[in-house]
Amino acid sequence: MIDQNREALARRHLDRALLPFRDAALQPRPPRGWVRAIRDALGMTSRQLAARLGLSQSTVTALEQSEAAETVTLKKLRQAAEALDCQLVYALVPRTSLEDAARARARALADAHLARMHHTMRLEDQALTDSDLAEERERLVRSFLEGRAGRLWEDA
C-alpha cells in the first residue's frame, strides 16, 4: 500500500511541478532552432558564438543545424545555452495530467475486463444491469489505481 500511495503522490507532485511548462510546451520551436534564434536576437555572429564555445564556426553551424533537425545532444545544447548566457530547460510535459492518464488507463483496463466478464455472463443468462456494470467499473478502476502502478501498463 505504501508503494501505491507513493506512486499517486509522485503523480500529483509531478503534475504540479509540470503545470508551468504546459503553456510553454504549446510554443513551437523556432524553425531554425533556439540557439540560432537567440544568437540572432542578441546580434551575435556564429563566429562570436564559436569563440565563446571554443569551437570552430563550422562546428557552431553544424550544431545549429542539428538542433533544427532535432538530432542535437543535450550536452551540446547545454554548452550552447551557457555560451549564450541561457539556461537549458529540459522536461517531458504530458499532454494531460499524469493522474488523468493513469485514471484513463485504469478505465480502459476495467472496460476490457468487464466486456469479457459481461459477455460470459450474458451467455449464461446472468447479465448485469447497467447500474451494476457502472458500479463494478468504478470498483475496478479504484482497484487498478490503488494497486501496483506498473500493472496499469501491462497489456489488457
N, C-alpha and C positions, 0 to 999 in steps of 0.2 A: 504494500500500500504506500510505503514511503516513496518508492521509485515512481509510482503513478502520480502522486502529488507533486513530486519534483518535476516531472515532465510537464504537467499542467502549469505549474509555477513558471517553468522555463519558457513555455509558450507565451504566457501573459507578459513576462518580463521582456522577451524579445519583441513582442507586438508593440509594447510601449516604447522601447528603445528605437524601433524602426519606423515608428509613426512619422517623425520629421522627414524621413527620406522618401515617403510615399509621393509627395508633390515633386520632389527633385527627380525621382525616377521617371516622371512623366515628361521631363525636359529632354528633348532629343540632343544627342551628342552632336557638336558642330561637324559638318561634313568632312572637314579636313582634320578633325580631332581637337582635343582640348589643348594639347601642347602648342600646336600651331595657332589656335585662336588666341590663347593667352599671350604667346610670344608676339603675335601681330598687334594685339591690343596694347601691349607695353611698348611697341615700337622697337623691338629687339630683333636684330637680324639673326639668321641661322648661324652665321659665323660667330656672333657675340654669344649666343647660347652654347655653341660648341666650345668656346673658350672657357665659359663658366663650368662646363661639364668635363673639361679636359679631353675632349674628343675632337675628331675632325668634322668639318662642316658636312661632308657627305654622310657621316655616321648620324648626325642630327637629322638630316633629310630622310635617311632610312628609318630612323626612329619615328619621325612624324608620319611617314607613310605606313609603317607597321601599326601605329595606333589607329590610323584611319581604316586600315584593313582588319582591325581587331586581332592582330597577331602579336602585339607588343607584350612583353613580360611585365609583371607588376614591379619587378626590381628596376627595370629601365624607366618605367613610368614614374616611380617614386623618385628616382635620381633627377629626372627632368623637372618634376614638381619642385623639388628642393632648389634646383638651379633657378627656377622662376619665382622663388620665394612663395611657393604654394604648398598646400598640404594635400596629399593624395588621400581621398576618402574612398574606401572600398567596402561595399556591402551588397549582400543579396537581399533584395527587397521583395517580399512576397506580394503577389497581386491582390491578395486578400489577407485577412489576419490569419495567423497560424492556428488560432483557436477555431476560426471558421473552416479552415482547411481540414483540420482533424475531425470536426463535427460532420462536415460533408462526407468525408471518407467513412466515418462510423455509420452514417445514414445509408450510404451505398452498400456497405457490408451487411447491415441489418436488412435492407430491402432484398438483397440477393439471398440471404438466409431464409427470410420469410417467404420469398417466392417459391423456393424449393419445398419448404415445410407446408405451405398453404396448398400447393399442387398435390402433394401426397395426401393431405387431409381431405381435400375435395374428392380425390379418387375413392377414399374410404367413406365418403359422405359425412365428413366431420369438419366441414369448412368453418372457419372462424368468421365472426361478424366483423364489419368494418371497424367498429369501436374496439373489439378485441385485437384486431390487427394493429391498429394505431397504438394501443397500449403496449403490445408486445414489441412493436418497433421502437418505442421510446425506452423500454426496458433494455433492449439490445444495444441501442445507441449508448445509453449510460454505461452498460457493461463494457462495451468496446473502449469508451473514453476512460473508464476507471481502471481498465486492465493495462497490461504492458503495452506501451505505445507502439513498439515495433510490430505488434500483432495487427495494427491498423493497416500496415503497408504490405502485408502478405497477400498473395492473390486470393480473391474470394472463391 
